[in-house]
Amino acid sequence: MRFTVNEYSKHFKMSKEMVYAKLRQKRLNYIMEEGVTYIIVPQHPDEEHPQERPSKEESTPSATPPPLKPKTTVGTIIALYQRENHHLKQRIKELEAKIDKLIDDKEQMLIGERDRIEQIYSTKDEQLKTILNLVNTKLMLCEDHTVHDVDVSEKGHEEDIIEHQGFVELKKYLKTLELSSRQRKSIKKRFAAAYGNDSRVLQQNGAFYLDFDRFDYSDLLDTNL
């Protein structure tokens, strides 16, 4: 005999939920035809309830125990340590390479900084030498000048005074200054125009002489005029 779920529920006085639960647990025999579930019940007049299929848990033999984990041997431990050791060696090599690169970069930076400082000091030395040379030149000019209280108002005595006193020739003095050729020529023309009218301008053998100890020539030596 076969019953639908509703027929089986009414015949055996069970709720549909219980019937569906037994079907899910495969405790009832059933078939599917055109989407309809039919429960198969053996024809036994004295049997009040149909035979139920044994549950999956009852029919399934006892589960086999899980396999035992393999024991850890000395060889396995040694192999593990060897792998770790190899990894650490590789890591150490990488770190050493990075350290060497950092040291090289630092050395290059220090060398560059040293060269820059040396260049700065070299430039400063050149400037200092120039200043010292200029100071020495002025000191030499000062040493050549001696304070003399000599009256040079009369032209007749100019040659004797120039021959015996420490005057500076205008041409030589202009060479010690950083002047252009045009500026030197302009100053020479200014001295030539003042000669005879300015007692500061002395001349001997066509050359003009200066006496810085007694006179101020800033107006005649002005390069802006």
Kinemage of the C-alpha trace (Angstrom):
@kinemage 1
@onewidth
@group {chain A} dominant
@subgroup {mainchain}
@vectorlist {calphas} color= white
{ca met a 1} P 0.000 0.000 0.000
{ca arg a 2} L 1.049 3.555 -0.538
{ca phe a 3} L -0.126 6.777 1.001
{ca thr a 4} L 0.383 10.414 0.368
{ca val a 5} L 1.678 12.474 3.266
{ca asn a 6} L -1.856 13.656 4.108
{ca glu a 7} L -3.296 10.115 3.880
{ca tyr a 8} L -0.473 8.693 5.981
{ca ser a 9} L -0.946 11.410 8.586
{ca lys a 10} L -4.678 10.764 8.880
{ca his a 11} L -4.427 6.986 8.756
{ca phe a 12} L -1.782 6.684 11.419
{ca lys a 13} L -2.925 9.766 13.351
{ca met a 14} L 0.311 11.675 13.080
{ca ser a 15} L 0.989 15.292 12.384
{ca lys a 16} L 2.413 16.207 9.005
{ca glu a 17} L 5.504 17.634 10.709
{ca met a 18} L 6.241 14.257 12.307
{ca val a 19} L 5.736 12.497 8.982
{ca tyr a 20} L 8.121 14.870 7.222
{ca ala a 21} L 10.627 14.422 10.042
{ca lys a 22} L 10.527 10.629 9.588
{ca leu a 23} L 10.969 11.097 5.837
{ca arg a 24} L 13.997 13.321 6.402
{ca gln a 25} L 15.453 10.764 8.773
{ca lys a 26} L 14.742 8.072 6.142
{ca arg a 27} L 12.741 6.028 8.624
{ca leu a 28} L 9.930 5.524 6.076
{ca asn a 29} L 10.040 3.980 2.640
{ca tyr a 30} L 8.819 6.358 -0.040
{ca ile a 31} L 8.913 7.051 -3.743
{ca met a 32} L 8.460 10.171 -5.860
{ca glu a 33} L 6.080 10.218 -8.834
{ca glu a 34} L 5.477 13.394 -10.786
{ca gly a 35} L 6.520 15.473 -7.836
{ca val a 36} L 4.254 13.685 -5.374
{ca thr a 37} L 5.680 11.785 -2.419
{ca tyr a 38} L 4.128 8.344 -1.757
{ca ile a 39} L 4.889 6.456 1.428
{ca ile a 40} L 5.108 2.671 0.937
{ca val a 41} L 3.467 0.617 3.732
{ca pro a 42} L 3.640 -3.237 3.774
{ca gln a 43} L 0.260 -4.964 3.855
{ca his a 44} L 0.124 -6.528 7.337
{ca pro a 45} L -3.357 -6.408 8.890
{ca asp a 46} L -2.159 -6.745 12.454
{ca glu a 47} L 0.518 -4.073 12.108
{ca glu a 48} L -0.749 -0.848 13.502
{ca his a 49} L 2.251 1.120 12.401
{ca pro a 50} L 4.346 0.618 9.325
{ca gln a 51} L 7.810 -0.688 9.552
{ca glu a 52} L 10.217 2.116 9.875
{ca arg a 53} L 13.523 2.107 8.138
{ca pro a 54} L 16.335 2.044 10.560
{ca ser a 55} L 17.928 5.395 11.021
{ca lys a 56} L 21.196 6.184 9.385
{ca glu a 57} L 22.888 6.184 12.718
{ca glu a 58} L 21.554 2.677 13.522
{ca ser a 59} L 22.497 1.171 10.153
{ca thr a 60} L 25.871 2.821 9.932
{ca pro a 61} L 28.639 0.752 11.411
{ca ser a 62} L 30.697 2.291 14.131
{ca ala a 63} L 33.027 4.946 12.776
{ca thr a 64} L 36.655 3.996 12.492
{ca pro a 65} L 38.940 5.807 14.886
{ca pro a 66} L 40.946 8.695 13.398
{ca pro a 67} L 44.415 7.824 12.221
{ca leu a 68} L 47.153 8.401 14.672
{ca lys a 69} L 49.448 11.343 14.051
{ca pro a 70} L 52.913 10.356 12.939
{ca lys a 71} L 55.471 10.573 15.654
{ca thr a 72} L 58.053 13.373 15.449
{ca thr a 73} L 61.443 11.844 14.826
{ca val a 74} L 64.931 13.211 15.371
{ca gly a 75} L 65.441 13.437 11.615
{ca thr a 76} L 62.345 15.604 11.245
{ca ile a 77} L 63.592 17.973 13.930
{ca ile a 78} L 67.047 18.176 12.343
{ca ala a 79} L 65.553 18.909 8.932
{ca leu a 80} L 63.408 21.658 10.456
{ca tyr a 81} L 66.430 23.259 12.127
{ca gln a 82} L 68.411 23.063 8.890
{ca arg a 83} L 65.674 24.892 6.986
{ca glu a 84} L 65.488 27.576 9.676
{ca asn a 85} L 69.281 27.905 9.673
{ca his a 86} L 69.386 28.304 5.897
{ca his a 87} L 66.668 30.977 6.068
{ca leu a 88} L 68.573 32.872 8.766
{ca lys a 89} L 71.807 32.751 6.742
{ca gln a 90} L 70.050 34.223 3.726
{ca arg a 91} L 68.556 36.938 5.893
{ca ile a 92} L 71.966 37.773 7.389
{ca lys a 93} L 73.492 38.092 3.905
{ca glu a 94} L 70.748 40.494 2.853
{ca leu a 95} L 71.263 42.619 5.972
{ca glu a 96} L 75.046 42.684 5.480
{ca ala a 97} L 74.582 43.832 1.871
{ca lys a 98} L 72.282 46.653 3.028
{ca ile a 99} L 74.770 47.699 5.726
{ca asp a 100} L 77.635 47.775 3.208
{ca lys a 101} L 75.565 49.947 0.877
{ca leu a 102} L 74.713 52.362 3.694
{ca ile a 103} L 78.392 52.611 4.654
{ca asp a 104} L 79.403 53.320 1.039
{ca asp a 105} L 76.713 55.992 0.707
{ca lys a 106} L 77.860 57.597 3.967
{ca glu a 107} L 81.487 57.591 2.847
{ca gln a 108} L 80.576 59.184 -0.480
{ca met a 109} L 78.577 61.850 1.324
{ca leu a 110} L 81.478 62.594 3.695
{ca ile a 111} L 83.940 62.766 0.795
{ca gly a 112} L 81.674 65.191 -1.037
{ca glu a 113} L 81.316 67.331 2.100
{ca arg a 114} L 85.087 67.321 2.607
{ca asp a 115} L 85.702 68.425 -0.982
{ca arg a 116} L 83.127 71.201 -0.612
{ca ile a 117} L 84.776 72.475 2.596
{ca glu a 118} L 88.222 72.314 1.001
{ca gln a 119} L 86.931 74.309 -1.961
{ca ile a 120} L 85.474 76.939 0.375
{ca tyr a 121} L 88.733 77.260 2.309
{ca ser a 122} L 90.720 77.354 -0.913
{ca thr a 123} L 88.577 80.237 -2.162
{ca lys a 124} L 88.935 81.996 1.179
{ca asp a 125} L 92.710 81.494 1.057
{ca glu a 126} L 92.869 83.110 -2.375
{ca gln a 127} L 90.838 86.050 -1.125
{ca leu a 128} L 93.036 86.334 1.960
{ca lys a 129} L 96.179 86.265 -0.172
{ca thr a 130} L 94.805 89.048 -2.336
{ca ile a 131} L 94.000 91.128 0.747
{ca leu a 132} L 97.449 90.484 2.236
{ca asn a 133} L 99.153 91.433 -1.011
{ca leu a 134} L 97.187 94.667 -1.115
{ca val a 135} L 98.081 95.418 2.524
{ca asn a 136} L 101.746 94.652 1.866
{ca thr a 137} L 101.719 96.940 -1.140
{ca lys a 138} L 100.280 99.781 0.902
{ca leu a 139} L 102.777 99.096 3.698
{ca met a 140} L 105.631 99.253 1.209
{ca leu a 141} L 104.291 102.532 -0.080
{ca cys a 142} L 104.089 103.849 3.463
{ca glu a 143} L 107.650 102.727 4.176
{ca asp a 144} L 108.856 104.628 1.110
{ca his a 145} L 107.257 107.809 2.433
{ca thr a 146} L 109.004 109.822 5.130
{ca val a 147} L 107.494 112.811 6.831
{ca his a 148} L 109.361 115.865 5.579
{ca asp a 149} L 108.677 119.468 6.421
{ca val a 150} L 109.970 120.815 3.138
{ca asp a 151} L 108.719 123.886 1.385
{ca val a 152} L 107.969 122.978 -2.228
{ca ser a 153} L 106.334 126.221 -3.155
{ca glu a 154} L 109.202 127.193 -5.428
{ca lys a 155} L 109.589 125.231 -8.664
{ca gly a 156} L 113.303 125.831 -8.769
{ca his a 157} L 113.857 123.387 -5.888
{ca glu a 158} L 111.541 120.541 -7.122
{ca glu a 159} L 114.251 118.442 -8.748
{ca asp a 160} L 116.493 118.464 -5.654
{ca ile a 161} L 113.580 117.579 -3.387
{ca ile a 162} L 112.434 114.659 -5.557
{ca glu a 163} L 115.934 113.287 -5.868
{ca his a 164} L 116.556 113.192 -2.112
{ca gln a 165} L 113.106 112.496 -0.624
{ca gly a 166} L 110.749 109.458 -0.739
{ca phe a 167} L 108.103 110.599 -3.210
{ca val a 168} L 105.967 108.163 -5.227
{ca glu a 169} L 105.844 108.318 -8.980
{ca leu a 170} L 102.257 108.697 -10.242
{ca lys a 171} L 102.646 106.073 -12.989
{ca lys a 172} L 103.912 103.429 -10.562
{ca tyr a 173} L 101.203 104.240 -8.027
{ca leu a 174} L 98.442 103.904 -10.601
{ca lys a 175} L 99.718 100.415 -11.484
{ca thr a 176} L 99.044 99.283 -7.927
{ca leu a 177} L 95.370 100.221 -8.304
{ca glu a 178} L 92.791 98.130 -10.159
{ca leu a 179} L 92.026 100.753 -12.783
{ca ser a 180} L 91.274 100.538 -16.450
{ca ser a 181} L 93.561 102.091 -19.060
{ca arg a 182} L 90.999 104.820 -19.675
{ca gln a 183} L 90.851 105.716 -15.971
{ca arg a 184} L 94.662 105.928 -15.699
{ca lys a 185} L 94.862 108.179 -18.744
{ca ser a 186} L 92.149 110.446 -17.317
{ca ile a 187} L 94.031 110.841 -14.002
{ca lys a 188} L 97.323 111.580 -15.796
{ca lys a 189} L 95.603 114.288 -17.850
{ca arg a 190} L 94.168 115.752 -14.648
{ca phe a 191} L 97.643 115.958 -13.059
{ca ala a 192} L 99.090 117.505 -16.243
{ca ala a 193} L 96.368 120.173 -16.228
{ca ala a 194} L 97.019 120.956 -12.541
{ca tyr a 195} L 100.767 121.127 -12.881
{ca gly a 196} L 102.002 124.694 -12.383
{ca asn a 197} L 98.787 125.750 -10.670
{ca asp a 198} L 98.662 123.184 -7.851
{ca ser a 199} L 101.611 123.029 -5.436
{ca arg a 200} L 100.819 119.365 -4.708
{ca val a 201} L 101.794 118.308 -8.234
{ca leu a 202} L 105.528 117.814 -8.696
{ca gln a 203} L 107.273 116.791 -11.881
{ca gln a 204} L 110.753 115.614 -12.813
{ca asn a 205} L 111.955 114.420 -16.206
{ca gly a 206} L 108.370 114.430 -17.488
{ca ala a 207} L 107.080 112.227 -14.621
{ca phe a 208} L 104.650 113.334 -11.911
{ca tyr a 209} L 105.299 112.519 -8.233
{ca leu a 210} L 103.050 112.296 -5.177
{ca asp a 211} L 103.754 113.094 -1.512
{ca phe a 212} L 101.026 111.368 0.505
{ca asp a 213} L 102.613 112.367 3.805
{ca arg a 214} L 101.912 116.015 3.175
{ca phe a 215} L 99.083 116.221 0.685
{ca asp a 216} L 95.680 114.755 -0.076
{ca tyr a 217} L 95.200 113.749 -3.725
{ca ser a 218} L 91.710 112.308 -3.446
{ca asp a 219} L 90.245 114.925 -5.785
{ca leu a 220} L 92.876 114.344 -8.497
{ca leu a 221} L 92.691 110.540 -8.141
{ca asp a 222} L 88.891 110.339 -8.175
{ca thr a 223} L 87.926 107.777 -10.838
{ca asn a 224} L 84.358 109.026 -11.073
{ca leu a 225} L 85.263 112.336 -12.606
